[in-house]
């Protein structure tokens, strides 16, 4: 018997249609995401049509919040700016708004190889002390650099006198320069081999051995004017250099066969009185006794003067006078930071000051 109720049509299952639609939408979104220009690609395109440094600066600030840690974008920004052949002032302005470039240390050490190294009366064991200071500098430089990569750290040991530079010092000069500029793509630790340390220690001993054969005056004014300018490193769009200069000296500036630059001789009594009254600089300046300034800009340099040791004739006054002379001289050349330390009874005290100066 047929049912008196009408036959219902079988309901069609639409689930496959929903699945298909979902798949289509998913792939559509996926294709959109992978083909949509990224912030980096948009930034690089904007950079490509930048025609001056102001355009580049606008691109930087436009994408800075998203791309400030993007090394490829930062490199492209620096490269674009470099293509404009900027003046020194324009480059400095760009550096002021760019993220700070990787920091590298440029460590320049100038030991005083004058007669102080054979003066057993005023400076007993001076060579031994100097070698200890130099070895401390080497160890501090190694510790500063060894765990980094792709830095341009450099250490150079130099001499003040042109006759020494042209003489036998030439034989060891190359062995007292350590430059990591070309040590790229690998850890700096691989640069500092045992052979490098042996080379350094052997060369400084040889340097002092040669200097003792012909100790000359320590003409630092000449050195600053002739040599230091060429050894300083200037920060660029790609590099952030800090120049650190270590001068190892007893503090007396005496070119060979010339009066002392500090002009202490002949003014001992009034200078000693000025020490007691705290008016050393005023006395020096009012009498025109300041060390003549060298035409060099040391605003990106920090200086450590160590092993300062007044002579017995100084009667306890010369250290203050020497410190005033050196600090006044370097301040007039815009030195960023000056450290002036005396020869300590315990070498470890000097070592601690050196480590702090280099590692900070």
C-alpha positions as CSV (number, residue, x, y, z in Angstrom):
1,X,0.0,0.0,0.0
2,X,1.4,3.4,-0.9
3,X,1.9,6.0,1.7
4,X,-0.7,8.7,1.8
5,X,2.1,11.2,2.6
6,X,4.1,12.9,-0.2
7,X,7.7,11.6,-0.7
8,X,10.3,14.0,0.7
9,X,13.3,14.9,-1.4
10,X,16.6,13.8,0.0
11,X,18.4,16.8,1.4
12,X,21.6,17.5,-0.5
13,X,24.9,17.5,1.5
14,X,26.6,20.9,1.1
15,X,29.6,20.1,3.3
16,X,32.0,19.4,0.3
17,X,31.1,22.8,-1.1
18,X,32.0,24.6,2.2
19,X,35.3,22.7,2.3
20,X,36.1,23.6,-1.3
21,X,35.3,27.3,-0.6
22,X,37.5,27.2,2.4
23,X,40.4,25.7,0.5
24,X,40.0,28.4,-2.3
25,X,39.9,31.2,0.3
26,X,42.9,29.8,2.2
27,X,45.0,29.5,-1.0
28,X,43.8,33.0,-2.1
29,X,45.0,34.5,1.2
30,X,48.3,32.5,1.0
31,X,49.0,33.7,-2.6
32,X,48.2,37.3,-1.5
33,X,50.5,37.2,1.5
34,X,53.4,35.7,-0.4
35,X,53.0,38.1,-3.4
36,X,52.2,41.2,-1.3
37,X,55.2,43.6,-1.2
38,X,56.9,43.4,2.2
39,X,57.8,46.5,4.2
40,X,61.4,45.8,3.3
41,X,60.8,45.6,-0.4
42,X,58.6,48.8,-0.3
43,X,61.3,50.5,1.7
44,X,64.0,49.5,-0.7
45,X,61.9,50.7,-3.6
46,X,61.4,54.0,-2.0
47,X,65.1,54.2,-1.3
48,X,65.9,53.5,-4.9
49,X,64.1,56.6,-6.0
50,X,65.7,58.8,-3.3
51,X,67.8,61.5,-4.9
52,X,69.4,63.2,-1.8
53,X,70.1,62.6,1.8
54,X,66.9,64.3,2.9
55,X,64.9,61.8,0.8
56,X,66.9,58.9,2.4
57,X,66.2,60.4,5.9
58,X,62.5,60.4,5.1
59,X,62.6,56.8,4.1
60,X,64.4,55.9,7.3
61,X,61.8,57.5,9.5
62,X,58.9,56.1,7.4
63,X,60.0,52.5,8.0
64,X,62.1,52.9,11.2
65,X,59.5,51.4,13.5
66,X,59.4,48.1,11.5
67,X,62.9,47.8,10.1
68,X,65.3,49.4,12.6
69,X,66.8,46.0,13.3
70,X,66.8,44.9,9.6
71,X,70.5,44.7,8.7
72,X,69.8,44.6,5.0
73,X,67.7,47.8,5.2
74,X,70.3,49.5,7.3
75,X,73.1,48.6,4.9
76,X,71.1,49.8,2.0
77,X,70.5,53.2,3.8
78,X,74.2,53.6,4.5
79,X,75.2,52.6,1.0
80,X,72.7,55.0,-0.6
81,X,74.0,57.9,1.6
82,X,77.6,57.1,0.7
83,X,76.7,57.3,-3.0
84,X,76.0,61.0,-2.7
85,X,79.6,61.9,-1.9
86,X,78.6,63.8,1.2
87,X,80.8,66.5,2.8
88,X,82.2,65.7,6.3
89,X,79.6,67.9,7.9
90,X,76.7,66.3,6.0
91,X,78.0,62.8,6.9
92,X,78.1,63.8,10.6
93,X,74.5,64.9,10.4
94,X,73.5,61.6,8.9
95,X,75.4,59.7,11.6
96,X,73.4,61.7,14.2
97,X,70.1,60.1,13.1
98,X,71.3,56.7,12.0
99,X,71.6,53.8,14.4
100,X,75.1,53.6,15.9
101,X,77.3,51.5,13.6
102,X,79.3,48.6,15.1
103,X,82.0,49.8,17.5
104,X,85.7,49.2,16.9
105,X,88.6,50.2,19.0
106,X,91.7,51.9,17.5
107,X,94.3,51.5,20.2
108,X,97.6,53.5,19.7
109,X,100.4,53.0,22.2
110,X,103.4,55.4,22.2
111,X,106.1,54.4,24.7
112,X,108.7,57.1,25.6
113,X,112.0,55.5,24.5
114,X,114.2,58.4,25.7
115,X,116.9,58.2,28.3
116,X,114.3,57.5,30.9
117,X,114.6,53.8,30.1
118,X,118.3,53.8,31.2
119,X,118.0,56.4,34.0
120,X,118.5,54.1,37.0
121,X,118.4,57.1,39.5
122,X,115.0,58.5,38.7
123,X,113.5,55.5,36.9
124,X,114.9,52.3,38.3
125,X,113.6,49.1,36.6
126,X,111.8,51.3,34.0
127,X,112.2,48.9,31.1
128,X,110.7,46.1,33.2
129,X,107.8,48.3,34.2
130,X,107.2,49.4,30.6
131,X,107.2,45.8,29.3
132,X,104.7,44.9,32.0
133,X,102.4,47.8,30.9
134,X,102.7,46.7,27.3
135,X,101.8,43.1,28.1
136,X,98.8,44.3,30.1
137,X,97.7,46.4,27.1
138,X,98.0,43.4,24.8
139,X,96.0,41.2,27.2
140,X,93.3,43.9,27.5
141,X,93.1,44.3,23.8
142,X,92.7,40.6,23.3
143,X,89.9,40.4,26.0
144,X,88.2,43.4,24.4
145,X,88.1,41.8,20.9
146,X,88.3,38.1,21.1
147,X,84.6,37.3,21.5
148,X,83.4,39.6,18.7
149,X,83.2,39.1,15.0
150,X,83.6,41.4,11.9
151,X,85.0,44.3,13.9
152,X,87.8,46.6,12.8
153,X,89.7,46.6,16.0
154,X,93.4,47.6,15.8
155,X,96.4,47.8,18.1
156,X,99.6,49.6,17.0
157,X,102.8,50.3,19.0
158,X,104.7,53.3,17.7
159,X,107.7,55.5,18.5
160,X,107.9,59.2,18.9
161,X,111.2,60.0,17.2
162,X,111.7,60.0,13.5
163,X,115.3,58.7,13.8
164,X,114.1,55.7,15.8
165,X,111.4,55.1,13.3
166,X,113.8,55.1,10.4
167,X,116.4,53.1,12.2
168,X,116.4,49.5,13.4
169,X,112.8,49.9,14.8
170,X,111.7,49.2,11.2
171,X,112.7,45.6,11.8
172,X,110.0,45.2,14.4
173,X,107.4,47.8,13.5
174,X,105.3,45.5,11.3
175,X,105.2,42.9,14.1
176,X,103.7,45.5,16.4
177,X,100.6,46.2,14.4
178,X,97.5,44.1,14.8
179,X,94.6,44.9,12.5
180,X,91.4,42.9,12.4
181,X,89.8,44.8,9.5
182,X,90.3,41.9,7.1
183,X,89.5,39.2,9.6
184,X,85.9,38.8,8.5
185,X,83.3,36.1,8.5
186,X,84.8,34.3,11.5
187,X,85.3,34.8,15.2
188,X,88.0,37.2,16.4
189,X,89.1,34.4,18.7
190,X,90.7,32.7,15.7
191,X,92.9,35.8,15.1
192,X,94.5,35.8,18.6
193,X,96.6,32.7,18.3
194,X,99.5,31.8,20.6
195,X,101.8,32.8,17.8
196,X,100.4,36.3,17.9
197,X,101.1,36.6,21.6
198,X,104.6,35.3,21.1
199,X,105.2,37.7,18.3
200,X,104.0,40.6,20.4
201,X,106.1,39.8,23.5
202,X,109.3,39.1,21.4
203,X,108.9,42.4,19.4
204,X,108.4,44.7,22.5
205,X,111.6,43.2,24.1
206,X,113.5,43.7,20.8
207,X,112.1,47.3,20.6
208,X,113.5,48.2,24.0
209,X,116.8,46.4,23.3
210,X,117.2,48.6,20.2
211,X,116.2,51.8,22.0
212,X,118.7,51.3,24.7
213,X,121.5,51.3,22.1
214,X,120.4,54.8,21.1
215,X,117.9,56.4,23.5
216,X,116.6,59.7,22.0
217,X,114.2,62.5,23.2
218,X,110.5,62.0,23.5
219,X,109.1,64.6,21.1
220,X,105.4,64.1,21.5
221,X,104.6,67.4,19.8
222,X,106.4,66.2,16.7
223,X,104.7,62.8,16.9
224,X,101.2,64.3,17.1
225,X,101.8,66.6,14.2
226,X,103.6,64.1,11.9
227,X,102.3,60.6,12.8
228,X,99.2,60.6,14.9
229,X,97.0,62.2,12.3
230,X,97.6,59.2,10.1
231,X,96.9,56.7,12.8
232,X,93.6,58.1,14.0
233,X,90.4,56.4,12.7
234,X,87.4,58.5,11.8
235,X,83.9,57.2,12.3
236,X,81.9,56.8,9.0
237,X,78.4,55.8,7.9
238,X,79.5,52.2,8.2
239,X,82.0,52.2,11.2
240,X,82.0,53.6,14.7
241,X,85.6,54.1,15.9
242,X,86.8,55.0,19.3
243,X,90.5,56.1,19.3
244,X,92.3,55.2,22.6
245,X,95.8,56.5,23.0
246,X,98.2,55.2,25.7
247,X,101.3,57.3,26.3
248,X,104.0,55.6,28.5
249,X,106.2,58.3,29.8
250,X,107.7,59.9,32.9
251,X,105.9,63.0,31.9
252,X,108.8,65.3,30.9
253,X,108.5,66.5,27.3
254,X,112.1,66.9,26.1
255,X,113.0,66.7,22.5
256,X,116.6,65.6,21.8
257,X,119.0,68.5,22.1
258,X,116.2,71.0,22.9
259,X,114.8,72.7,26.0
260,X,112.0,70.9,27.8
261,X,108.6,71.8,26.2
262,X,107.1,72.1,29.7
263,X,109.6,74.9,30.5
264,X,109.9,73.8,34.1
265,X,113.6,74.7,34.1
266,X,114.1,78.2,35.4
267,X,110.6,78.4,36.9
268,X,110.9,75.9,39.7
269,X,110.3,78.2,42.6
270,X,107.2,80.1,41.3
271,X,105.8,76.8,40.0
272,X,106.2,75.2,43.3
273,X,104.5,78.1,45.0
274,X,101.7,77.8,42.4
275,X,101.3,74.1,43.4
276,X,100.7,75.1,47.0
277,X,98.2,77.9,46.1
278,X,96.4,75.8,43.4
279,X,97.1,78.3,40.7
280,X,99.4,76.3,38.4
281,X,97.4,76.8,35.2
282,X,97.0,80.5,35.9
283,X,100.7,80.9,36.4
284,X,101.6,78.9,33.2
285,X,99.0,80.8,31.1
286,X,99.8,84.3,32.4
287,X,103.5,83.7,31.7
288,X,102.9,82.3,28.2
289,X,104.4,78.9,29.2
290,X,101.6,76.7,27.8
291,X,102.7,73.9,25.4
292,X,101.9,75.1,21.9
293,X,98.8,73.4,20.5
294,X,99.2,71.0,17.6
295,X,96.8,71.4,14.7
296,X,94.9,68.2,15.2
297,X,91.3,67.4,16.3
298,X,91.3,64.8,19.1
299,X,87.6,65.1,19.9
300,X,87.1,61.4,19.1
301,X,90.1,60.3,21.3
302,X,90.6,59.2,24.8
303,X,94.1,59.4,26.3
304,X,95.8,57.5,29.1
305,X,99.2,58.9,30.3
306,X,100.8,56.3,32.6
307,X,104.1,55.7,34.4
308,X,104.5,59.4,35.2
309,X,107.3,59.6,37.6
310,X,108.8,63.0,38.8
311,X,112.5,63.2,39.1
312,X,114.3,63.7,42.4
313,X,114.8,67.3,41.5
314,X,111.0,67.8,41.4
315,X,110.9,67.7,45.2
316,X,107.4,66.5,45.3
317,X,106.0,69.3,43.2
318,X,106.7,68.3,39.6
319,X,103.9,65.7,39.3
320,X,101.2,68.4,39.8
321,X,102.9,70.7,37.4
322,X,103.3,67.9,34.7
323,X,99.7,66.9,35.1
324,X,98.5,70.5,34.6
325,X,100.7,70.9,31.5
326,X,99.5,67.7,29.8
327,X,95.8,68.1,30.7
328,X,95.8,71.8,29.5
329,X,97.6,70.8,26.3
330,X,95.2,68.0,25.4
331,X,92.1,69.9,26.4
332,X,93.0,72.6,23.9
333,X,93.1,69.9,21.3
334,X,89.5,68.8,22.3
335,X,90.5,65.4,23.8
336,X,87.4,63.6,24.8
337,X,88.8,62.1,28.0
338,X,92.2,62.3,29.8
339,X,93.6,59.9,32.4
340,X,96.9,60.9,34.0
341,X,98.4,58.3,36.4
342,X,101.6,58.1,38.3
343,X,104.0,55.3,38.4
344,X,102.7,53.0,41.2
345,X,104.7,51.0,43.7
346,X,102.5,48.0,42.8
347,X,102.3,47.3,39.1
348,X,98.9,45.7,39.6
349,X,97.4,49.1,40.4
350,X,98.6,50.4,37.0
351,X,97.3,47.3,35.3
352,X,93.9,47.8,36.8
353,X,93.7,51.3,35.5
354,X,94.9,50.2,32.0
355,X,92.3,47.4,31.8
356,X,89.5,49.8,32.9
357,X,90.6,52.4,30.3
358,X,90.7,49.9,27.4
359,X,87.7,47.7,28.2
360,X,85.2,50.5,29.0
